[in-house]
Amino acid sequence: MEFKVPTMAELMAAGEEPEILFWVGCAGSYDERAQKITRDICKILHHVGIKYAVLGTEESCTGDPAKRAGNEFLFQMQAMTNIEVLNAYNIKKIVTGCPHCFNTIKNEYPGLGGTYEVIHHTQLIQDLINEGKLKAEGGESFKGKKITYHDPCYLGRGNGIYEAPRKALEVLDAQLVEMKRCKSNGLCCGAGGAQMFKEPEKGNKDINVERIDEALETSPQVIAAGCPFCMTMLSDGIKLKDKEQEVKVLDIAEITARANGL
Amino acid sequence: MVAQILFLVLTLAAIALFTVNLRKIIRNIRLGKPVNRQDQPQKRLMTMIRVAFGQSKMVVRPIPAFLHFFVYIGFVIINIEVLEIMIDGLFGTHRIFNGLGGLYNFLIGSFEILALTVWVSCAIFLVRRNILKLKRFSGVEMKSWPKSDANYILITEILLMSAFLFMNAADAKLQLLGASHYVNAGAFPVSQYLINILPSSESALVIVERSCWWFHIIGILAFLNYLPYSKHFHILFAFPNTYFSNLEPKGEFTNMASVTNEVKAMLDPSFVPAETEPGKFGAKDVTDLSWVNLMNAYTCTECGRCTSVCPANITGKLLSPRKIMMDTRDRITEVGQNIDKHGATHEDGKSLLDDYISREEIWACTSCNACVEACPVNIDPLQIIMELRRFAVMEESQAPGSINAMLGNIENNQAPWKYSPADRFNWAQES
């Protein structure tokens, strides 16, 4: 990267506190495709000059997949360990790159002693656009391009956030097309509830293929996502349909970074 | 006089039987574990008014919403007429409210129009189920009883409305003939068209009118007692069910307090947990679920909106959220019957998990909340699935192999994949 990503440990050593902590998440840290999104979120934060930091190697799984799989012990072990770290750094505000981390920290950590203002990166982008700090200029033009947005379950139905990601796309002057099942009626990509980590049960179709078929009905140039798991499922679907050349699956952070030439 | 006594006996018997059955169901619901749903009464009341009275979640599907609205309004308003039937039945009067004059005519006229709309709506519903065979009404769980149940309800409603209209038609014709006892009262915008097909002799008309009157009221009393055995119970339970529904974000799953104590003790040896009852983690049987889960099961009217939006079900998996609710109700009913027959401590060796709901079903769920969102009366099938998973994982250590591997990775590497925690920040090294 062209700039150094600051860690909480470094900031603390310098006696400083960040405005916001960027919670990267496991997918954002390890998954090659999601790492790109992580770097783009950092580029956006760096570009607008927000004082931010990441936990780096001090970050750990939120426990979301353990909880959804039914292992409440492991979830709470993870949660309490993370809360200890977050509270030790006196964290007030968190932006996450993943709707699952977002939901878990925002809704399930307060009951275990970790109360923070938590936003998803699409909400951050929307706020920055509203404040005029972020525009869509100086980079790739999405003007007139057909974009369809896939609602992640834990952002949409789980937490009622439907508008922020769409606002972030509206600024591009692109042509937003909705899939038949969208917003509160959106169809899952198939990865939630710990499905990401197992083979699907016997059926007649994979869920991500069902979703990709629906997305392709809108004949988009870009399928926009806001979740690293959705990204994996949708990208796999596009590969399976052999449409990689015509249709790009991009995270809203990537689209924003590209539009601003970051 | 005999008729009045017969009426009184029938009414009292019907109410008594219904009360006994309703109390059994409430007792069964109370077999569930406690959960606090008494907070935020104002928000709860508004939710009930919006979702149950206002039917706000029905509008997503406009055609059934429209038809259902007529049946719902018809049900609520035509019941005002039942009040008059009750008084007439007890005191041997006829159309006791006719003193209301113009207002009475307006009311009877509106009831007739509503009765017709209910009739037509139910007929369309029957066509949708049995001729058009909408996919939503089929599925493995919709065979035998659940399938007949729906048809019985619709046919009964059509018969009740027919009896109401023929009763009025006969009455109107008797009024025209100037028959004694049949005072001139009411307006008959619908049943006037039935007058011509009725017999013209006064005695025959009285038989038609009285038969329809008795059929109508006995039908209503019988229908009341059918409710506890039927999916149609939603007409009562929709109200408490929406009132006590979850007000938190759908993505938020409960934190288990019993686990918090153990985890705190593990992380901090000086921590002394508050005394709690040793219970099992998660749910194997219905009595391990919360009372709200059980009330949800009695409220379910098996409309299948949940299943029709379930990504697992859409792609041919075994999981059907509607079946989760129906299994839960069948099982709690069975547990209740065991208590009635053999006493509270009886064990029949069966459980909700495995005997009713299979492992394959619970592991197919993506926890996407589509079923919860789709339910017009705020039922939450996902919570039951999660409780069953908790039991399978925490009490039995029986999760699919790949899930166990993922859990192992989190335990050892603090990530669901097998990567070293030391490499967590490597992403910042590349561009």
Interface residues (C-beta under 8 A of the other chain):
Chain A: M1 E2 K4 V5 T7 V24 C26 G28 S29 Y30 D31 Q35 T38 R39 C42 V54 G56 T57 E59 S60 C61 G63 P65 A66 K67 R68 A69 G70 N71 E72 F73 L74 Q76 M77 Q78 M80 T81 N103 N107 E108 G111 L112 C153 Y154 R157 G158 N159 G160 R181 S184 N185 G186 L187 C188 G190 A191 G192 G193 A194 Q195 M196 F197 K198 E199 P200 E201 K202 G203 N204 K205 D206 I207 E210
Chain B: V60 E248 P249 K250 G251 E252 F253 N255 M256 V259 T260 E262 V263 K264 M266 L267 F281 G282 V309 P311 A312 I314 T315 G316 K317 L318 L319 E360 W363 A364 C365 T366 S367 C368 N369 A370 V372 E373 M386 R389 R390 F391 A392 V393 M394 A399 P400 S402 I403 A405 M406 L407 I410 E411 Q414 A415 P416 W417 Y419 P421 A422 D423 R424 F425 N426 W427 A428 Q429 E430 S431
